[in-house]
Amino acid sequence: MDLSYWERTSWFSNIDFTIVGSGIVGLNCALELRRQHPKAHILILEKGKLPQGASTKNAGFACFGSISEILSDLKTHTELEVVQLVQDRFNGIQSLRTILGDAAIGYQNNGGHELFLEKDLALYERCIQKMETINELLHPVFKKSVFKIAPNDFGFKGLHKNYISQVFEGQINTGKMMCSLVQLAHQKGIRILNSTQVKTFEDSGSSITVKTDDIEFVTKKLLIATNGFAAQLLSENVKPARAQVLITKPINNLAIKGTFHLEEGYYYFRNIDDRILLGGGRNLDFKTEETAEFGTTSLVGNKLKELLANIILPETAFEIDYSWSGIMGVGQQKKPIVKQVSANVFCGVRLGGMGIAIGTTIGKKLARLVN
């Protein structure tokens, strides 16, 4: 790019911190850096016109893990690690609410519910059996019992008669949340450049040379917060995972309220503006959905429509308005990767589908790694 004197001196000179990714992690990292370094020159680079990945494309769940997800996590994590994960998610939501306010993020606490299909009797019985054990395990986080049995009040079909509900789970308006974070970052003097993709970087030991698709500049520290796209810049144990989502047109007198999970969290839905938003289905074809390419497939789309027609809205006429996808960062474990990569490079990635809950916490932890 043919930069002017003003562009070079105002945007690309004396940069203290450069953050790659303007999602929930990147923005919270920048805000924490600003708190620690009031006079620092902080720059965020975002490859999309809007934050890419999942930050503006998720389902808006302020969740901490359904009981079947937590039981599944205990197969690959210690009890201490699982409690810490839930604690980080809980802290992240509370921090986000404190930073922006409930109105600015559209926060509602309507509770979360795990539904069990009739065919999943063994999973249902295991979760019922383990419920009190998990409540005791998570008591240090919530100070109350988290999970309880609740009746199928919303008339869903093809399910066991009871849900296992999470009384602390909430929902947010993802668009409002991200707009509010971006606005706050601008107010704090943090510069954000969109449509700027980082191609390579080189750590000399004293500074970082960053090469984008059309600009090369030097920064003192580089912090990578690209989550599902991390493999394009880092050699860490994180892979992309596409999540497909659809939303109905408004439905008259829609009574469904809350966040809902099916099949160990691989399907999820909620109410928003008299609509049902439904996502998931990655488990139908893990290989195809392990991609950093946005898009939808008929395999997943048809399954989501089937769930709407047969389970969620069996007595209600509905139309699909549109669909989209987001890219998460996952790995063999759900524990996020927050580490120093080299002398001046740091990363906060692999949020495991819990970006809204854990993103604020990870952003702050990433900022605090920097001396």
Secondary structure as the mmCIF struct_conf table of DSSP 4:
data_model
#
loop_
_struct_conf.conf_type_id
_struct_conf.id
_struct_conf.beg_label_comp_id
_struct_conf.beg_label_asym_id
_struct_conf.beg_label_seq_id
_struct_conf.end_label_comp_id
_struct_conf.end_label_asym_id
_struct_conf.end_label_seq_id
HELX_RH_AL_P HELX_RH_AL_P1 TYR A 5 TRP A 11
BEND BEND1 PHE A 12 ASN A 14
STRN STRN1 ILE A 15 VAL A 20
BEND BEND2 GLY A 23 GLY A 23
HELX_RH_AL_P HELX_RH_AL_P2 ILE A 24 GLN A 36
TURN_TY1_P TURN_TY1_P1 PRO A 38 LYS A 39
STRN STRN2 ILE A 42 LEU A 45
BEND BEND3 LYS A 47 LEU A 50
TURN_TY1_P TURN_TY1_P2 GLY A 53 LYS A 57
BEND BEND4 ASN A 58 ASN A 58
STRN STRN3 PHE A 61 ALA A 62
HELX_RH_AL_P HELX_RH_AL_P3 ILE A 67 ASP A 73
TURN_TY1_P TURN_TY1_P3 LEU A 74 THR A 76
BEND BEND5 HIS A 77 HIS A 77
HELX_RH_AL_P HELX_RH_AL_P4 GLU A 79 LEU A 100
HELX_RH_AL_P HELX_RH_AL_P5 ASP A 102 ILE A 105
TURN_TY1_P TURN_TY1_P4 GLY A 106 GLY A 106
STRN STRN4 GLN A 108 GLN A 108
STRN STRN5 GLY A 112 LEU A 115
STRN STRN6 LEU A 117 LEU A 117
TURN_TY1_P TURN_TY1_P5 GLU A 118 LYS A 119
HELX_RH_AL_P HELX_RH_AL_P6 LEU A 121 PHE A 142
BEND BEND6 LYS A 143 LYS A 144
STRN STRN7 PHE A 147 PRO A 151
TURN_TY1_P TURN_TY1_P6 ASP A 153 PHE A 154
BEND BEND7 LYS A 157 GLY A 158
STRN STRN8 LEU A 159 LEU A 159
BEND BEND8 LYS A 161 LYS A 161
STRN STRN9 ASN A 162 GLN A 166
TURN_TY1_P TURN_TY1_P7 VAL A 167 PHE A 168
STRN STRN10 GLY A 170 GLN A 171
HELX_RH_AL_P HELX_RH_AL_P7 THR A 174 GLN A 187
TURN_TY1_P TURN_TY1_P8 LYS A 188 GLY A 189
STRN STRN11 ARG A 191 LEU A 193
BEND BEND9 SER A 195 SER A 195
STRN STRN12 VAL A 198 ASP A 203
BEND BEND10 GLY A 205 SER A 206
STRN STRN13 ILE A 208 THR A 212
BEND BEND11 ASP A 213 ASP A 214
STRN STRN14 GLU A 216 ILE A 224
HELX_RH_3T_P HELX_RH_3T_P1 ASN A 227 GLN A 232
TURN_TY1_P TURN_TY1_P9 LEU A 233 LEU A 233
BEND BEND12 GLU A 236 ASN A 237
STRN STRN15 LYS A 239 THR A 248
HELX_LH_PP_P HELX_LH_PP_P1 LYS A 249 PRO A 250
TURN_TY1_P TURN_TY1_P10 ASN A 252 ASN A 253
BEND BEND13 GLY A 258 GLY A 258
STRN STRN16 THR A 259 LEU A 262
TURN_TY1_P TURN_TY1_P11 GLU A 263 TYR A 266
STRN STRN17 TYR A 267 ILE A 272
TURN_TY1_P TURN_TY1_P12 ASP A 273 ASP A 274
STRN STRN18 ARG A 275 GLY A 280
HELX_RH_3T_P HELX_RH_3T_P2 ARG A 282 LEU A 284
HELX_RH_AL_P HELX_RH_AL_P8 PHE A 286 GLU A 289
BEND BEND14 GLU A 290 GLU A 290
BEND BEND15 ALA A 292 GLU A 293
HELX_RH_AL_P HELX_RH_AL_P9 SER A 298 LEU A 307
HELX_RH_PI_P HELX_RH_PI_P1 LEU A 308 ILE A 312
BEND BEND16 LEU A 313 LEU A 313
TURN_TY1_P TURN_TY1_P13 PRO A 314 GLU A 315
BEND BEND17 THR A 316 THR A 316
STRN STRN19 ILE A 320 VAL A 330
BEND BEND18 GLN A 332 GLN A 333
BEND BEND19 LYS A 335 LYS A 335
STRN STRN20 ILE A 337 GLN A 340
BEND BEND20 SER A 342 ASN A 344
STRN STRN21 VAL A 345 VAL A 349
TURN_TY1_P TURN_TY1_P14 GLY A 352 GLY A 353
HELX_RH_AL_P HELX_RH_AL_P10 GLY A 355 LEU A 369
#
